[in-house]
Amino acid sequence: MNLSLLRWVLAPRTSLLAHRIRTNRDHEMSPDTAWRLARLQLHPDEVPYRNHGHGPPS
């Protein structure tokens, strides 16, 4: 199963917002980046999970 189809099935509200974000920016953003941005707008409590692994090496 394709990742974008899986996202539409499991999180349709997030996927719709991601589609709107990409459309408003003339598709200059990747679908994955738009989906992550939409996810954080709808679920700000997930920011620590997004940031995991993106810090400087310890």
A tleap script that builds the chain and sets N, CA, C and O, in Angstrom:
source leaprc.protein.ff14SB
mol = sequence {
  NMET ASN LEU SER LEU LEU ARG TRP VAL LEU
  ALA PRO ARG THR SER LEU LEU ALA HIE ARG
  ILE ARG THR ASN ARG ASP HIE GLU MET SER
  PRO ASP THR ALA TRP ARG LEU ALA ARG LEU
  GLN LEU HIE PRO ASP GLU VAL PRO TYR ARG
  ASN HIE GLY HIE GLY PRO PRO CSER
}
set mol.1.N position { 0.849 -1.184 0.000 }
set mol.1.CA position { 0.000 0.000 0.000 }
set mol.1.C position { 0.889 1.240 0.000 }
set mol.1.O position { 1.884 1.303 0.722 }
set mol.2.N position { 0.537 2.179 -0.780 }
set mol.2.CA position { 1.249 3.434 -0.941 }
set mol.2.C position { 1.112 4.284 0.338 }
set mol.2.O position { 0.051 4.290 0.963 }
set mol.3.N position { 2.183 5.000 0.729 }
set mol.3.CA position { 2.200 5.768 1.971 }
set mol.3.C position { 1.141 6.870 1.978 }
set mol.3.O position { 0.467 7.058 2.990 }
set mol.4.N position { 0.982 7.593 0.885 }
set mol.4.CA position { -0.004 8.676 0.884 }
set mol.4.C position { -1.432 8.129 0.996 }
set mol.4.O position { -2.277 8.746 1.645 }
set mol.5.N position { -1.705 6.987 0.375 }
set mol.5.CA position { -3.027 6.371 0.507 }
set mol.5.C position { -3.259 5.925 1.950 }
set mol.5.O position { -4.348 6.108 2.494 }
set mol.6.N position { -2.247 5.347 2.556 }
set mol.6.CA position { -2.354 4.920 3.953 }
set mol.6.C position { -2.623 6.115 4.863 }
set mol.6.O position { -3.433 6.025 5.785 }
set mol.7.N position { -1.950 7.229 4.608 }
set mol.7.CA position { -2.185 8.431 5.407 }
set mol.7.C position { -3.610 8.947 5.227 }
set mol.7.O position { -4.235 9.372 6.199 }
set mol.8.N position { -4.142 8.919 3.986 }
set mol.8.CA position { -5.523 9.366 3.753 }
set mol.8.C position { -6.510 8.488 4.503 }
set mol.8.O position { -7.516 8.978 5.015 }
set mol.9.N position { -6.230 7.195 4.569 }
set mol.9.CA position { -7.143 6.272 5.240 }
set mol.9.C position { -7.072 6.447 6.759 }
set mol.9.O position { -8.105 6.472 7.428 }
set mol.10.N position { -5.867 6.568 7.304 }
set mol.10.CA position { -5.708 6.617 8.755 }
set mol.10.C position { -5.888 8.011 9.353 }
set mol.10.O position { -6.308 8.136 10.503 }
set mol.11.N position { -5.579 9.054 8.595 }
set mol.11.CA position { -5.680 10.421 9.117 }
set mol.11.C position { -6.227 11.350 8.033 }
set mol.11.O position { -5.488 12.183 7.509 }
set mol.12.N position { -7.490 11.222 7.696 }
set mol.12.CA position { -8.036 12.022 6.595 }
set mol.12.C position { -8.024 13.523 6.864 }
set mol.12.O position { -7.806 14.308 5.941 }
set mol.13.N position { -8.252 13.931 8.091 }
set mol.13.CA position { -8.266 15.369 8.406 }
set mol.13.C position { -6.877 15.975 8.216 }
set mol.13.O position { -6.744 17.062 7.654 }
set mol.14.N position { -5.851 15.280 8.681 }
set mol.14.CA position { -4.477 15.742 8.509 }
set mol.14.C position { -4.110 15.769 7.029 }
set mol.14.O position { -3.466 16.709 6.563 }
set mol.15.N position { -4.516 14.752 6.302 }
set mol.15.CA position { -4.205 14.679 4.874 }
set mol.15.C position { -4.883 15.788 4.089 }
set mol.15.O position { -4.287 16.347 3.168 }
set mol.16.N position { -6.116 16.111 4.438 }
set mol.16.CA position { -6.817 17.195 3.770 }
set mol.16.C position { -6.138 18.534 4.040 }
set mol.16.O position { -5.980 19.347 3.129 }
set mol.17.N position { -5.738 18.763 5.284 }
set mol.17.CA position { -5.027 19.998 5.614 }
set mol.17.C position { -3.686 20.055 4.878 }
set mol.17.O position { -3.301 21.118 4.393 }
set mol.18.N position { -2.978 18.947 4.789 }
set mol.18.CA position { -1.707 18.914 4.058 }
set mol.18.C position { -1.919 19.247 2.582 }
set mol.18.O position { -1.123 19.967 1.978 }
set mol.19.N position { -2.986 18.723 2.017 }
set mol.19.CA position { -3.313 19.030 0.615 }
set mol.19.C position { -3.568 20.527 0.439 }
set mol.19.O position { -3.098 21.135 -0.522 }
set mol.20.N position { -4.310 21.108 1.367 }
set mol.20.CA position { -4.586 22.545 1.308 }
set mol.20.C position { -3.310 23.370 1.457 }
set mol.20.O position { -3.139 24.379 0.774 }
set mol.21.N position { -2.420 22.946 2.342 }
set mol.21.CA position { -1.138 23.654 2.532 }
set mol.21.C position { -0.343 23.635 1.235 }
set mol.21.O position { 0.181 24.665 0.810 }
set mol.22.N position { -0.252 22.466 0.602 }
set mol.22.CA position { 0.495 22.369 -0.667 }
set mol.22.C position { -0.148 23.207 -1.758 }
set mol.22.O position { 0.555 23.856 -2.533 }
set mol.23.N position { -1.469 23.202 -1.832 }
set mol.23.CA position { -2.176 23.966 -2.854 }
set mol.23.C position { -1.954 25.465 -2.666 }
set mol.23.O position { -1.744 26.189 -3.639 }
set mol.24.N position { -1.999 25.929 -1.425 }
set mol.24.CA position { -1.801 27.354 -1.148 }
set mol.24.C position { -0.379 27.807 -1.442 }
set mol.24.O position { -0.144 28.995 -1.667 }
set mol.25.N position { 0.558 26.894 -1.445 }
set mol.25.CA position { 1.959 27.235 -1.725 }
set mol.25.C position { 2.374 26.803 -3.129 }
set mol.25.O position { 3.564 26.644 -3.398 }
set mol.26.N position { 1.427 26.616 -4.009 }
set mol.26.CA position { 1.683 26.241 -5.406 }
set mol.26.C position { 2.533 24.981 -5.529 }
set mol.26.O position { 3.362 24.875 -6.433 }
set mol.27.N position { 2.334 24.040 -4.638 }
set mol.27.CA position { 3.017 22.737 -4.661 }
set mol.27.C position { 4.545 22.863 -4.583 }
set mol.27.O position { 5.263 22.006 -5.099 }
set mol.28.N position { 5.042 23.921 -3.944 }
set mol.28.CA position { 6.490 24.087 -3.778 }
set mol.28.C position { 7.029 23.221 -2.643 }
set mol.28.O position { 8.243 23.064 -2.507 }
set mol.29.N position { 6.154 22.667 -1.841 }
set mol.29.CA position { 6.526 21.861 -0.688 }
set mol.29.C position { 6.262 20.389 -1.005 }
set mol.29.O position { 5.302 20.058 -1.701 }
set mol.30.N position { 7.117 19.516 -0.491 }
set mol.30.CA position { 6.892 18.093 -0.724 }
set mol.30.C position { 5.649 17.637 0.044 }
set mol.30.O position { 5.296 18.227 1.064 }
set mol.31.N position { 4.997 16.601 -0.441 }
set mol.31.CA position { 3.811 16.095 0.263 }
set mol.31.C position { 4.136 15.654 1.688 }
set mol.31.O position { 3.322 15.838 2.593 }
set mol.32.N position { 5.306 15.080 1.891 }
set mol.32.CA position { 5.697 14.621 3.219 }
set mol.32.C position { 5.872 15.802 4.176 }
set mol.32.O position { 5.417 15.743 5.319 }
set mol.33.N position { 6.516 16.854 3.726 }
set mol.33.CA position { 6.709 18.041 4.552 }
set mol.33.C position { 5.371 18.695 4.877 }
set mol.33.O position { 5.143 19.104 6.016 }
set mol.34.N position { 4.498 18.795 3.903 }
set mol.34.CA position { 3.174 19.378 4.131 }
set mol.34.C position { 2.380 18.545 5.129 }
set mol.34.O position { 1.673 19.097 5.973 }
set mol.35.N position { 2.490 17.213 5.041 }
set mol.35.CA position { 1.763 16.352 5.960 }
set mol.35.C position { 2.274 16.528 7.386 }
set mol.35.O position { 1.487 16.579 8.330 }
set mol.36.N position { 3.595 16.621 7.539 }
set mol.36.CA position { 4.159 16.824 8.878 }
set mol.36.C position { 3.749 18.175 9.455 }
set mol.36.O position { 3.429 18.271 10.640 }
set mol.37.N position { 3.756 19.201 8.640 }
set mol.37.CA position { 3.336 20.527 9.086 }
set mol.37.C position { 1.860 20.509 9.500 }
set mol.37.O position { 1.494 21.085 10.525 }
set mol.38.N position { 1.033 19.860 8.720 }
set mol.38.CA position { -0.390 19.752 9.049 }
set mol.38.C position { -0.588 18.969 10.344 }
set mol.38.O position { -1.417 19.327 11.180 }
set mol.39.N position { 0.178 17.905 10.495 }
set mol.39.CA position { 0.063 17.079 11.695 }
set mol.39.C position { 0.382 17.892 12.944 }
set mol.39.O position { -0.297 17.765 13.963 }
set mol.40.N position { 1.413 18.724 12.864 }
set mol.40.CA position { 1.794 19.530 14.016 }
set mol.40.C position { 0.788 20.644 14.286 }
set mol.40.O position { 0.605 21.039 15.437 }
set mol.41.N position { 0.139 21.154 13.255 }
set mol.41.CA position { -0.894 22.172 13.463 }
set mol.41.C position { -2.111 21.579 14.165 }
set mol.41.O position { -2.718 22.226 15.019 }
set mol.42.N position { -2.460 20.358 13.808 }
set mol.42.CA position { -3.631 19.719 14.408 }
set mol.42.C position { -3.327 19.059 15.748 }
set mol.42.O position { -4.213 18.920 16.592 }
set mol.43.N position { -2.076 18.653 15.942 }
set mol.43.CA position { -1.682 17.936 17.161 }
set mol.43.C position { -0.361 18.494 17.696 }
set mol.43.O position { 0.676 17.842 17.570 }
set mol.44.N position { -0.386 19.698 18.294 }
set mol.44.CA position { 0.860 20.303 18.767 }
set mol.44.C position { 1.558 19.495 19.865 }
set mol.44.O position { 2.747 19.697 20.112 }
set mol.45.N position { 0.852 18.602 20.512 }
set mol.45.CA position { 1.457 17.770 21.540 }
set mol.45.C position { 2.443 16.755 20.955 }
set mol.45.O position { 3.160 16.105 21.716 }
set mol.46.N position { 2.499 16.600 19.644 }
set mol.46.CA position { 3.413 15.645 19.013 }
set mol.46.C position { 4.763 16.254 18.622 }
set mol.46.O position { 5.584 15.573 18.007 }
set mol.47.N position { 5.004 17.516 18.966 }
set mol.47.CA position { 6.261 18.181 18.614 }
set mol.47.C position { 7.481 17.418 19.141 }
set mol.47.O position { 8.455 17.273 18.401 }
set mol.48.N position { 7.473 16.925 20.383 }
set mol.48.CA position { 8.664 16.178 20.847 }
set mol.48.C position { 8.980 14.953 19.986 }
set mol.48.O position { 10.150 14.612 19.810 }
set mol.49.N position { 7.960 14.293 19.450 }
set mol.49.CA position { 8.191 13.132 18.594 }
set mol.49.C position { 8.829 13.544 17.270 }
set mol.49.O position { 9.686 12.834 16.744 }
set mol.50.N position { 8.415 14.688 16.732 }
set mol.50.CA position { 8.992 15.180 15.484 }
set mol.50.C position { 10.442 15.576 15.693 }
set mol.50.O position { 11.288 15.355 14.826 }
set mol.51.N position { 10.724 16.160 16.841 }
set mol.51.CA position { 12.082 16.623 17.119 }
set mol.51.C position { 13.040 15.502 17.485 }
set mol.51.O position { 14.254 15.700 17.459 }
set mol.52.N position { 12.524 14.335 17.825 }
set mol.52.CA position { 13.381 13.215 18.217 }
set mol.52.C position { 14.314 12.833 17.066 }
set mol.52.O position { 13.865 12.550 15.955 }
set mol.53.N position { 15.582 12.830 17.342 }
set mol.53.CA position { 16.569 12.444 16.340 }
set mol.53.C position { 17.031 13.577 15.450 }
set mol.53.O position { 17.806 13.346 14.522 }
set mol.54.N position { 16.575 14.807 15.707 }
set mol.54.CA position { 16.978 15.932 14.861 }
set mol.54.C position { 17.907 16.901 15.582 }
set mol.54.O position { 18.135 18.016 15.112 }
set mol.55.N position { 18.432 16.481 16.703 }
set mol.55.CA position { 19.348 17.338 17.457 }
set mol.55.C position { 20.802 17.049 17.101 }
set mol.55.O position { 21.078 16.153 16.303 }
set mol.56.N position { 21.720 17.789 17.677 }
set mol.56.CA position { 23.138 17.527 17.432 }
set mol.56.C position { 23.541 16.175 18.028 }
set mol.56.O position { 22.961 15.748 19.026 }
set mol.57.N position { 24.507 15.510 17.443 }
set mol.57.CA position { 24.928 14.201 17.968 }
set mol.57.C position { 25.497 14.350 19.377 }
set mol.57.O position { 26.187 15.322 19.686 }
set mol.58.N position { 25.195 13.374 20.218 }
set mol.58.CA position { 25.688 13.433 21.607 }
set mol.58.C position { 26.972 12.662 21.750 }
set mol.58.O position { 27.536 12.598 22.843 }
savepdb mol mol.pdb
quit
